[in-house]
């Protein structure tokens, strides 16, 4: 990782942290759901814990990378990579949120089954929206890393 720019190291580190901590978060959510204990206080507690752990991990990682890297300015390539990856990540977020909204509407119309359970559960809706945000961020970071590797 010595020849990578700070932005590329940042993308890789953040991507790995999000994948690992996201897997822990969503496995905890699934376990709570299976135990029929998934409610808003549980989702809120998990969210706060995930946010604190992710923030601490990323601060430590970025401080370490900044200490070991030489100072550099963003150039046009960095801006183009950030724009392209961010644009696609934003599209993924928009589509994901619309899918969640459609599930809510369809579940309200049908009135039975999983779609109805989903549409009437604020905890499931909040987890679905968190998953949408997580997915769009992971895709944006993966594309950022890929664009740097391609030499875009």
C-alpha positions as CSV (number, residue, x, y, z in Angstrom):
1,X,0.0,0.0,0.0
2,X,3.0,2.3,-0.2
3,X,2.3,3.5,-3.7
4,X,-1.3,4.4,-3.1
5,X,-2.5,7.9,-2.7
6,X,-4.1,9.0,0.6
7,X,-7.6,9.0,-1.0
8,X,-7.1,5.4,-2.3
9,X,-5.9,4.2,1.1
10,X,-8.8,5.9,2.7
11,X,-11.3,4.2,0.3
12,X,-9.8,0.8,0.9
13,X,-9.6,1.2,4.7
14,X,-13.1,2.5,4.9
15,X,-14.4,-0.2,2.6
16,X,-12.9,-3.0,4.7
17,X,-14.1,-1.4,8.0
18,X,-17.6,-1.1,6.6
19,X,-17.7,-4.7,5.3
20,X,-16.4,-6.2,8.6
21,X,-18.4,-4.0,11.0
22,X,-21.5,-4.1,8.7
23,X,-21.4,-7.9,8.7
24,X,-21.3,-7.8,12.5
25,X,-24.2,-5.3,12.6
26,X,-26.4,-7.1,10.2
27,X,-25.7,-10.5,11.8
28,X,-26.8,-9.0,15.1
29,X,-30.0,-7.7,13.5
30,X,-30.7,-11.1,12.0
31,X,-30.2,-12.8,15.3
32,X,-32.5,-10.3,17.0
33,X,-35.1,-10.8,14.3
34,X,-34.9,-14.6,14.6
35,X,-35.4,-14.3,18.4
36,X,-38.4,-12.0,17.8
37,X,-36.6,-9.2,19.7
38,X,-36.1,-6.8,16.9
39,X,-37.7,-3.5,18.1
40,X,-36.7,0.2,17.8
41,X,-34.7,0.3,21.1
42,X,-32.6,-2.7,20.0
43,X,-32.1,-1.2,16.5
44,X,-31.2,2.2,18.0
45,X,-28.7,0.6,20.4
46,X,-27.1,-1.4,17.7
47,X,-26.9,1.6,15.5
48,X,-25.3,3.7,18.1
49,X,-22.8,1.0,18.9
50,X,-22.0,0.5,15.2
51,X,-21.5,4.2,14.7
52,X,-19.2,4.6,17.6
53,X,-17.1,1.6,16.7
54,X,-17.0,2.6,13.0
55,X,-16.0,6.2,13.9
56,X,-13.3,5.1,16.3
57,X,-11.9,2.6,13.8
58,X,-11.8,5.1,10.9
59,X,-10.3,7.8,13.1
60,X,-7.5,5.5,14.2
61,X,-6.9,4.2,10.6
62,X,-6.9,7.7,9.0
63,X,-4.5,9.1,11.7
64,X,-2.2,6.2,11.0
65,X,-2.3,6.7,7.2
66,X,-1.8,10.4,7.6
67,X,1.2,9.9,9.7
68,X,2.8,7.4,7.3
69,X,1.9,9.4,4.1
70,X,3.4,12.4,2.6
71,X,1.1,15.5,2.2
72,X,-0.6,15.7,-1.1
73,X,-3.3,17.8,-2.7
74,X,-6.4,16.5,-4.5
75,X,-6.0,16.8,-8.3
76,X,-8.5,16.5,-11.1
77,X,-8.2,12.7,-11.2
78,X,-9.3,12.5,-7.5
79,X,-12.3,14.8,-8.2
80,X,-13.4,12.8,-11.2
81,X,-13.1,9.5,-9.3
82,X,-15.0,10.9,-6.4
83,X,-17.7,12.3,-8.7
84,X,-18.2,9.1,-10.7
85,X,-18.2,6.8,-7.7
86,X,-20.4,9.2,-5.7
87,X,-22.9,9.5,-8.6
88,X,-23.3,5.7,-8.9
89,X,-23.5,5.4,-5.1
90,X,-26.2,8.0,-5.0
91,X,-28.2,6.2,-7.7
92,X,-27.9,2.9,-5.7
93,X,-29.2,4.8,-2.6
94,X,-32.1,6.3,-4.5
95,X,-33.2,3.0,-6.0
96,X,-32.8,1.2,-2.7
97,X,-34.9,3.7,-0.9
98,X,-37.6,3.5,-3.6
99,X,-37.6,-0.3,-3.1
100,X,-38.2,0.1,0.6
101,X,-41.0,2.6,-0.1
102,X,-42.6,0.2,-2.5
103,X,-42.4,-2.6,0.0
104,X,-44.2,-0.3,2.6
105,X,-46.9,0.6,0.1
106,X,-47.5,-2.9,-1.2
107,X,-47.5,-4.3,2.3
108,X,-50.1,-1.8,3.3
109,X,-52.3,-2.7,0.3
110,X,-52.0,-6.5,0.7
111,X,-52.5,-6.5,4.4
112,X,-51.0,-9.9,5.2
113,X,-47.7,-11.9,4.9
114,X,-44.2,-10.6,5.2
115,X,-44.8,-7.5,3.1
116,X,-47.5,-6.4,5.6
117,X,-45.2,-7.4,8.6
118,X,-42.5,-5.2,7.0
119,X,-44.7,-2.3,6.3
120,X,-46.1,-2.2,9.8
121,X,-42.7,-2.6,11.6
122,X,-40.7,0.6,12.1
123,X,-37.7,-1.5,13.2
124,X,-37.6,-3.4,10.0
125,X,-38.1,-0.3,7.9
126,X,-35.3,1.5,9.7
127,X,-33.0,-1.6,9.2
128,X,-33.9,-1.7,5.5
129,X,-33.0,2.0,5.2
130,X,-29.7,1.5,7.0
131,X,-29.0,-1.4,4.7
132,X,-29.7,0.9,1.7
133,X,-27.3,3.5,3.0
134,X,-24.7,0.9,3.9
135,X,-25.0,-0.8,0.4
136,X,-24.7,2.5,-1.5
137,X,-21.6,3.5,0.6
138,X,-19.9,0.1,0.0
139,X,-20.6,0.4,-3.7
140,X,-19.2,3.9,-3.8
141,X,-16.0,2.9,-2.0
142,X,-15.5,-0.2,-4.1
143,X,-15.9,1.8,-7.2
144,X,-13.5,4.5,-5.9
145,X,-10.9,1.8,-5.2
146,X,-11.5,0.2,-8.6
147,X,-11.2,3.5,-10.5
148,X,-7.9,4.2,-8.7
149,X,-6.6,0.7,-9.7
150,X,-7.7,1.3,-13.3
151,X,-5.8,4.5,-13.4
152,X,-8.8,6.5,-14.3
